[in-house]
Amino acid sequence: MVHAQFDPAARQALAAKAVEAKIRKNLSWEQIADASGLSVAFTTAAVLGQHALPAEPAEAVAELLGLDEEAVLLLQTIPTRGSIPGSVPTDPTIYRFYEMLQVYGTTLKALVHEQFGDGIISAINFKLDVKKVADPEGGERAVITLDGKYLPTKPF
């Protein structure tokens, strides 16, 4: 049976415990995702409390991290989503995404609506990918791909 969480505290506590185990075992998110059989972005979000894992991936992740049966069940619950409390985020990495949306949010909206019409981009039927690539001018660049299904507004 599918269950939902309405108090994010339990999932937040599990996320902290899982990250501690990840560090203690010197695992990467990629290794945890490999155990789950799901993408690294989805698995990471799930372990951090933003998605529910199916039963088999939840069991595999819990086993890899040395988490108990209660954690296996909790990893399968539908969470109360949203990982940024308050208004403006203070973590520098998260803040830069906030800043990007402050600068380019209206541009993204204008371009998306011009190409697709009135509607939204799904964050449920969605894929995320993060890659590190060489910068031709030296250093490295982050390439972040947000790939969501477009859901048109339907008049009723």
C-alpha positions as CSV (number, residue, x, y, z in Angstrom):
1,M,0.0,0.0,0.0
2,V,1.2,3.5,-0.8
3,H,1.6,5.9,2.2
4,A,2.2,9.6,2.4
5,Q,4.2,11.7,4.9
6,F,2.6,14.9,6.1
7,D,5.3,15.8,8.6
8,P,8.7,16.2,6.9
9,A,10.6,15.8,10.1
10,A,10.9,12.0,9.8
11,R,12.2,12.1,6.2
12,Q,14.6,15.0,7.2
13,A,16.0,12.9,10.1
14,L,16.3,9.9,7.7
15,A,18.1,12.0,5.2
16,A,20.6,13.2,7.8
17,K,21.2,9.6,8.9
18,A,21.6,8.4,5.3
19,V,24.1,11.2,4.5
20,E,26.1,10.3,7.6
21,A,26.2,6.6,6.4
22,K,27.2,7.7,2.9
23,I,30.1,9.7,4.4
24,R,31.1,6.9,6.8
25,K,31.1,4.3,4.0
26,N,32.8,6.8,1.6
27,L,30.1,6.2,-1.1
28,S,29.2,8.5,-4.0
29,W,25.7,9.3,-5.0
30,E,26.4,7.4,-8.2
31,Q,27.2,4.2,-6.2
32,I,24.0,4.6,-4.2
33,A,22.0,5.1,-7.5
34,D,23.7,2.0,-9.0
35,A,22.5,0.0,-6.1
36,S,18.9,1.4,-6.5
37,G,18.9,0.8,-10.2
38,L,17.5,4.3,-10.7
39,S,19.0,7.5,-12.0
40,V,21.5,9.4,-9.8
41,A,19.3,12.5,-9.7
42,F,16.2,10.7,-8.7
43,T,17.9,8.5,-6.1
44,T,19.7,11.4,-4.6
45,A,16.5,13.4,-4.3
46,A,14.8,10.4,-2.8
47,V,17.5,9.8,-0.2
48,L,17.3,13.5,0.6
49,G,13.6,13.2,1.2
50,Q,12.1,14.6,-2.0
51,H,10.8,11.4,-3.6
52,A,9.5,8.0,-2.6
53,L,11.5,5.0,-3.7
54,P,9.9,1.8,-4.9
55,A,10.3,-1.2,-2.6
56,E,13.2,-3.0,-4.2
57,P,15.3,0.2,-4.6
58,A,14.5,1.3,-1.0
59,E,15.7,-2.1,0.3
60,A,18.9,-1.9,-1.8
61,V,19.7,1.6,-0.7
62,A,19.0,0.8,3.0
63,E,21.2,-2.3,2.8
64,L,24.1,-0.4,1.1
65,L,23.8,2.4,3.7
66,G,23.3,0.0,6.7
67,L,19.9,1.4,7.5
68,D,17.2,-0.5,9.3
69,E,13.7,-1.8,8.2
70,E,12.0,1.3,9.5
71,A,14.2,3.3,7.0
72,V,13.2,1.0,4.2
73,L,9.5,1.7,4.9
74,L,10.1,5.5,5.3
75,L,12.1,5.6,2.0
76,Q,8.9,4.3,0.3
77,T,6.6,7.0,1.7
78,I,5.5,9.9,-0.4
79,P,7.2,12.9,1.2
80,T,6.1,16.4,1.8
81,R,8.2,18.0,-0.9
82,G,10.3,21.2,-0.7
83,S,13.8,21.3,0.6
84,I,14.4,25.0,0.9
85,P,12.7,26.5,4.0
86,G,12.1,30.2,4.3
87,S,12.4,32.8,1.5
88,V,15.9,33.5,0.0
89,P,18.2,30.5,0.4
90,T,21.5,31.1,2.1
91,D,23.5,28.2,0.9
92,P,25.8,29.6,-1.9
93,T,25.1,26.8,-4.4
94,I,21.4,26.9,-3.9
95,Y,21.4,30.7,-3.8
96,R,23.0,30.7,-7.3
97,F,20.1,28.7,-8.7
98,Y,17.7,31.1,-7.0
99,E,19.7,34.0,-8.6
100,M,19.6,32.3,-12.0
101,L,15.8,32.1,-11.7
102,Q,15.7,35.7,-10.6
103,V,17.6,36.8,-13.6
104,Y,16.4,34.3,-16.2
105,G,13.0,33.2,-14.8
106,T,10.9,35.6,-16.9
107,T,13.1,34.8,-20.0
108,L,12.5,31.1,-19.5
109,K,8.8,31.6,-19.1
110,A,8.6,33.8,-22.2
111,L,10.6,31.4,-24.3
112,V,8.7,28.3,-23.1
113,H,5.3,29.9,-23.6
114,E,6.3,31.2,-27.1
115,Q,7.3,27.7,-28.1
116,F,4.6,25.6,-26.3
117,G,1.7,27.9,-25.4
118,D,0.0,28.2,-22.1
119,G,1.0,25.5,-19.6
120,I,3.7,24.2,-17.3
121,I,6.7,22.0,-17.4
122,S,6.2,19.0,-15.2
123,A,8.5,18.4,-12.2
124,I,6.9,14.9,-11.8
125,N,7.4,13.6,-15.4
126,F,10.9,15.0,-15.3
127,K,14.6,14.1,-15.7
128,L,17.6,15.9,-14.3
129,D,21.3,15.5,-15.3
130,V,24.4,17.2,-14.1
131,K,27.7,16.9,-16.0
132,K,31.1,18.4,-15.5
133,V,32.7,19.5,-18.8
134,A,36.0,21.2,-19.7
135,D,35.8,24.9,-20.3
136,P,37.7,25.8,-23.6
137,E,38.8,29.0,-21.8
138,G,40.2,26.9,-18.9
139,G,38.7,25.4,-15.8
140,E,35.4,23.5,-15.8
141,R,31.7,24.2,-16.6
142,A,28.6,22.7,-15.1
143,V,26.0,21.5,-17.6
144,I,22.6,21.1,-16.0
145,T,19.8,19.6,-18.1
146,L,16.2,20.0,-16.9
147,D,14.0,17.8,-19.0
148,G,10.3,18.0,-18.1
149,K,7.1,17.0,-20.0
150,Y,5.1,20.0,-21.1
151,L,1.6,20.0,-19.8
152,P,-0.7,22.4,-21.6
153,T,-3.4,24.3,-19.9
154,K,-6.8,22.8,-20.8
155,P,-9.8,25.1,-20.8
156,F,-12.9,23.6,-19.0
